[in-house]
Amino acid sequence: MPRPNASSRPSQRAISLLRAVYAPFQRNRDKLVVMDVRSAELTKYAANAMLATRISFMNELALLAESLG
């Protein structure tokens, strides 16, 4: 399943094309969010920070599980 895509202020034609491209992967709900450039940048930073946090947490759990046997 593809990650949600953040795109910064594209034209209406670009929005329609992106919706058509992502449509097969978004059968349950629409995940394409159109926003201004600053909001898109903040969203990307937040998504990357959350992913890094999840990976670090899982690595720590793996180390704990390994030490407990």
C-alpha positions in Angstrom: 0.0 0.0 0.0 1.5 3.3 -1.0 2.1 6.0 1.6 -0.1 9.1 1.5 1.3 11.6 -0.9 1.7 15.3 0.1 1.9 17.6 -2.9 2.2 21.4 -2.9 -0.4 23.5 -4.8 -0.6 21.8 -8.2 -2.9 22.9 -11.0 -6.4 21.4 -11.3 -5.1 19.2 -14.2 -2.2 17.9 -12.0 -4.7 17.1 -9.2 -6.9 15.2 -11.6 -4.0 13.2 -13.0 -2.7 12.4 -9.5 -6.2 11.3 -8.4 -6.4 9.0 -11.5 -2.9 7.5 -10.8 -3.6 6.9 -7.1 -7.2 5.7 -7.6 -6.4 1.9 -7.8 -4.6 2.2 -4.4 -7.3 4.2 -2.7 -10.4 2.1 -2.9 -11.6 2.8 0.7 -10.9 6.5 1.0 -9.1 9.5 -0.6 -5.6 10.0 0.8 -4.5 12.7 -1.7 -4.4 16.0 0.2 -3.8 19.2 -1.7 -2.1 21.9 0.4 0.2 24.9 0.3 4.0 24.5 0.1 4.7 25.2 3.8 2.0 22.8 5.0 3.4 20.1 2.6 6.9 20.6 3.9 5.7 20.3 7.5 3.7 17.2 6.7 6.7 15.6 5.1 8.9 16.4 8.1 6.3 15.1 10.5 5.8 11.8 8.5 9.6 11.2 8.3 10.0 11.9 12.1 7.2 9.5 12.9 8.7 6.8 10.7 12.1 7.3 12.3 10.5 7.1 15.8 8.6 3.9 14.9 11.8 2.2 13.5 13.8 3.2 16.6 11.1 1.9 18.9 10.9 -1.4 17.1 14.7 -1.7 17.2 14.6 -1.1 21.0 11.9 -3.7 21.5 13.9 -6.2 19.4 17.0 -5.6 21.6 14.9 -6.0 24.8 13.3 -9.3 23.5 16.8 -10.6 22.5 18.2 -9.8 25.9 15.3 -11.5 27.7 15.7 -14.6 25.6 
